[in-house]
Amino acid sequence: MSRDAALDFLLELDGTEYHEESGYWYKIEISLVDPSPAIPHGIRYNLTLHDPNNQRILGFDNAHAPKVKKGKGSGKYKGRIVEYDHAHYSEKDRGTPYMFKDAETLITDFYAAVDKRIP
């Protein structure tokens, strides 16, 4: 079974840091792991965007399971989901479930979110 070209491309980006002239920068970390209930696709990733003060303002990762909120505005959490894929769309976002489809969609979604965040 062969991997798709998008996954190979993403794996080659592992360790990449790109710095914009505006001071914003992003980093890509990605590796293959044994599939598990938490990471069924076998891809561990951490894609982050940082502001000029080095604060993470956006992230797509599967380092931990996101907490699931009880209800709108409650600020409380009712538990965790099984799969770890999630995104942080702001500095305060503790993790919003992200539906991982494939490597191409992941990198496309990340760059689209980066484009929305950089002024």
Secondary structure, 3 states (H helix, E strand, C coil): CCCCHHHHHHHHCCCEEEECCCCCEEEEEEEECCCCCCCCCCEEEEEEEECCCCCEEEEEECCCCCEEECCCCCCCEEEECCCCCEEECCCCCCCEECCCCCHHHHHHHHHHHHHHHCC
